[in-house]
Amino acid sequence: MSFAVVPIKHLSRSKTRLASRLERDALEQLCLAMLRDILAALQKTPSLDRVVVVTPDPSVAEASEAAGAIALLREDPGLNESIDAAIHEAGTPGESVLVVLGDVAGALPEEVERLFETVAEADTHPVVALAPSRDGGTAALLRAPCDAIASCFGPDSAARHREAACERGVTLREIALPSLDIDLDHPEDIDDFLARPGGGEETRRTLANLGWTRPPENHT
C-alpha cells in the first residue's frame, strides 16, 4: 500500500515571487490549476492507492476534495511538520509514502511511477527514492516505509535528504525526472515550463487565459 501527500500553503501567501507578473487573484487561480494538475497525475499513478492534501486553506481543501483527493485542513506549523503530521494521520505502519510539492505542475504519471519502480528494484529495505529539482530542492520523495527518514524539505533539501539517509543507514536511490524538475517559483521557471512539452494542461491553459507570454527566443 502506498499513498501520496501534497502540502499546499495558504493561497494568500503563495507564489509571492511571481507577484511582479501576476496579481494576487491570478496567482491564486494559478496555484489551484497547478494543484489540479498534480492531483490528476498522482491519481493516474498505478502504485498509489490514495492522495492526501494537507493545507491550512479551506479553498484548497475544497478544490482537493472536488478533484478526488483526501483533504486534511490543518493549521500550518511549518512545511516539514505539516508533512510528517499528515503522514502520521493518514498512513499506517509499513506503508510507503510519496511526498510531492505543489509547484511541479508538469508531473507525468509515468515518471512518478518510476520512483516506485526504483524502490522495487532495490535489494535492501528501508529505501528512499529521491527526484531532485534543478534548484537543489526535492520535487518528490518516496519513502518505504514512510518513516525511513524524516522530512527535510526546504532550501537545498535534496542534499539534506541525502544526508538524512546516510545518517540512518538507509539506501537512497536518486532519479532524474524531467517532468518534475521545474518548480514554478520564478517567472523564468514558468517560461521554461511552457517551452517544454508534457503535462500540466490546466496550468498551461490558466497561464494562457491570464495572458502570460514567454519572451521571444534569441536567434542571434
N, C-alpha and C positions, 0 to 999 in steps of 0.2 A: 504494500500500500504506500502511495506517495501523494503528497499534496503540495500546493504552492502557496506562498504568502507574498502578497504585494503590498508594501507600505505606501500610503499616499498622505501627504501632509494637507493641512487646511488650504483650500483654494485661495483664500485671501493672502496667503504667504508663499504661494507657489510661483516659480519661474520669474523671479524678480530680475534676473539677468537678461530677460527678453523684453523688459519694460521700455527699452529705447525704441522698439519696433511695434509693440502692441499695447493697447490699453488694457486695463485690468479685466474688463468683461471679456475681451478677446482672449486674454491669457487663460481665463477660466474655461472658456469654450475649448481651447486647445488642450488643456490638461484632461478634460473629460473625454475628448476624442482619443487622446493617447491611451488613456485608461481602457477604453472600449477595445482599442486595437490589441493591447497587451492581453486583456482577458480573452479575446477571441482566439489569439494564438495559443494561449495556455490551455484553453478548453478543447483545442484540436490536437493537443499533445497526447499521444496514446498512453504514456506511462503515468499520467496524472489522474487521480481519482476525483479531486475537487480543488477549487481555487478559493482562497481566503483573502479578502482585502481588509487591512486594518487602517483606520483613519479616524481623525477627530472631527471630520466634516460630514454633517448629515447629507449634503448634496452628493458627496462622493459615495457614501454608503447607499443612498437610494439608487444611484446610477449603477453601482456594482451589483446590487440585487436584481435590477432590471436586466442586467447582462448575464445573469445566471450564476453569479459568484455568491459566496457567503460573506456578508459584511459584518465586521466587528467594529462598532462605533465606540471608540475609547479615547480617553484623554491621551495627549501626546507627551510622554515623559522623555522623549528622545528617540532617535531612529533605531538604534540597536535594542534599546529597552522595549520599544514597541514591537519589533520583530520577534524578540525572544518570548515576550508575553503572549503574542498571538500563536506562536508555535506551541507553547505550553498549553494554551487554552484549546486550540483546535486540533492538536495532534494527539497521538497515542504512542506509548513507548515502542521503540523499534521501527517506527515509520521513517521513511525518507522525506526530507523537506527541501523544496526548491524555493529560494528567495529571488525574486526578480524585481528590480526597482521600476518605478512608474514612469521613467522617461526614456525607455528603449522601445519606442513605438513601432520600430521596424521589425521586431522579433518574428521569426518564422517558426512554425511548429516543428518542422523537420529539423531545424537547427537546435531548438530546445531539446528535442528528443535525443540528440547526440550526447547531451550531458548524461542521460540515463544509460545510454549505450557504453559510455566511457566508464561509468561506475560498475556496470555489469561485467566489463572486461577486466576489471582489477582483480588481482588474485589475493587481496588482503581485505580485512574489514576491521574497523570502520574505514571509510574512504570519503574523500571530498572531491568534487569536480568544480573547477573554477573557470568561468568565462570572463576574462578581463575586458574592461572598456579601454578605449585608446588613450584616455587621460590618466590611466593608472588606477582607476576605480574598479569596482566589481559590478558587471552588468547582471550576472546571475551566479548563484552559488547553490550547488546541490550537496546536501549532507546526508550520508547514510551510515548510521541512523541520524536523526535530527539533532542530537546533542553531541555529535562528533567533535565539533569545535564551537566556540561562541561566535556570535555575530560581531564583525569588526568593520561594518560599513561606514563610509565617510571618505574624506580625502585620503588618497594613497591606500585604499582598502585592499587592493589586490596584494600588495606587499604584506599588509598586516594579516590577511587571511593565510598567506603562505607561512608567515612566522607562527601563527597560532597552530597550524597543522604540524609544523616542525616541533614546536614545544610539547605538543601532546603525543607525538609519535604517530600521527595519523597520515595515512597515504593520501597524497594530493595529486590529482591529475588536472592539468591545465589544457584548455582547448580554446582556440580562436574561433569565434562565431561571428562572421561579418555582419549578420543582421542585428546583432546585439551590441556591437562595439561602439556605437554612437549614442551618447546621452544627449538628449535635446535640451541643453542648458544655455547655449550661447547662439547668437544669430548665425555664426558660421557653421555650427552643428546642423542647424535646420537646412542651410544651403546645401551642405554635403549630403544630408539625408534625402533631400529632394532630387539630388543629382544621381542617386543610386536607384536601380530597380529593386523591387522587393516588396516587403509588407508595409503595414501602416496605411491602409487605404483610407480609413476615415480621417486620420491625421492629415494626409495629403489633401483630401477633399476640404477639410476645415481650413487649412492654410490657404488654399486657393480661394475659398469663399471670403477669407479675411483680407485678401489682396496681397498676400506675401509673394514677392517675386525675387528670384535669385538674380544676383548681379551677372551681367554678361560675361562669358568666358573670354579670357585674354588670349587672342590668337597671334599676338605679336611675337 
